[in-house]
Amino acid sequence: MYEILIGLRYTRARRRNHFISFISFSSILGVALGVMALIVVLSVMNGFQKELRTRILGVAAHVQIEGAEGRLRGWQEVAATAATHPLTLAAAPYVQAQSMLTANREVRGVLVRGILPTEEEKVADFAGYMRTGGLADLRPGEFGLVLGVEVARALRVWTGDKVTVIAPQGMATPLGMTPRLKIFTVVGVFEAGMFEYDSGLALMRLEDAQRLYRLEDAVSGVRLKIADLFDAPRVTRDLAGMLRADVYLTDWTRTHANFFRAVQIEKNMMFIILSLIVAVAAFNIVSTLVMVVTDKEADIAILRTMGARPGSVMAVFIIQGALIGCVGLLLGVIGGVSLALNIDVVVPWIERLLGTQILSRDVYYISQVPSDLRWDDVLLVTGIAFALTLLATLYPSWRAARLQPAEALRYE
């Protein structure tokens, strides 16, 4: 096909007008930078989303089974039934209630969760978040307490200190209703990296929580861990037909829906904004081809007089513009994928070069820039960039196809 040969020749040939060559180089560079920026930013956004999801689900449950009015009797039967689902990895009971903690004349409202340490470690990842102590230090009857690091900092306590827990249920006395108080010993401090948990969660032994909140042998519910966290909604629907009617099921996609939806919206907006970089580079291709068409009017006229059809002339310049876009696209994909896969090396090098820290430990819980390269994002970026560059070739090519040979050769 002579259209391909001519299009490639126009791209390789040294033009008399060096400005056109400069514009072509700028177009290639613009497409490459735009594609590279899109791939890197989407990978970093995916990395942050994955990191936050890991931190949240390291403390929260994939699926949660709650009893009516906050009480669930016979939790062993519920846990055994839930464990029969093929996607359920583990189940753990819990007691959950709002309480107030006081120490050193400081008061803090927290969510208290009563747990069985051996079972809780199967559904949560507290072992990786402990700053001091461990869940194994929560022994029945010893009234131990594991606090989030922000709670401990607010109360000015640490391992071995005493904390008074004020339960919402009152006691009837001759003087009226008085709050129920119990002194606990801090046996551990955890830092999950999420302010919601570090500043508002306290853990105690399940039996101690049942005594404190007068639940007898009942619990608040059962927490489940699923093999694939994205299957949590399907597991919830399946268990709804397997369990008794007096329980309420929810999963992490509902309890944290707004948070993850906000992260996804930010990712989509960044994708749209950075796509404009590729669009601007594509418009540079329009400028390049318009100047090439003007420079090659005599060649086009000669081709037409030799019998070339308008569609063939149009194909010549579409091939030339598409080649410019493909070169930039290839460079951008190679650069973006390489940078996304080595972001953990590049960012520390930039920090050492500039003498600063991009994510300071004093401000952010995530002190390293995470990256999660997904090939479906790479394919999406590649497809959109190629479509924009191909679209940019249509007008100059159409203009070249409409050129009349007599007009072009009048002054030759």
Secondary structure, 3 states (H helix, E strand, C coil): CHHHHHHHHHHHCCCCCHHHHHHHHHHHHHHHHHHHHHHHHHHHHHHHHHHHHHHHHCCCCCEEEEEHHHCECCHHHHHHHHHCCCCEEEEEEEEEEEEEEEECCEEEEEEEEEECHHHHHHHCCHHHCEEEECHHHCCCCCCEEEEEHHHHHHHCCCCCCEEEEEEEEEEEECCEEEEEEEEEEEEEEECCCCHHHHCCEEEEEHHHHHHHCCCCCCECEEEEEECCHHHHHHHHHHHHCCCCCCEEEEEHHHHCHHHHHHHHHHHHHHHHHHHHHHHHHHHHHHHHHHHHHHHCHHHHHHHHHCCCCHHHHHHHHHHHHHHHHHHHHHHHHHHHHHHHHCHHHHHHHHHHHHCCCCCCCCCCCCCCCCCCCCHHHHHHHHHHHHHHHHHHCHHHHHHHHCCCHHHHHCCC
